[in-house]
């Protein structure tokens, strides 16, 4: 496959720090060095203690917890 055809293909390896939960990641806080600002996700793309999800990775997550079933908004929650 030539280089131009690869521009829309998925990366072959997961990458911690790209805001996409891939491979064995539990969360992904984004750029390296910003994980200290994330209450839910650590630098190794693992959820912090007591975190059930990451606000940065799920529209159904708030304060590191999933919304309750009574939550209503224009999203997939």
Secondary structure, 3 states (H helix, E strand, C coil): CCHHHHCCCCCCCCCCCCCCCCCCCCCCCCCCCCHHHCCCECCCCCECCCCCCCCCCCCCEECCEECCCCCCCCCCC
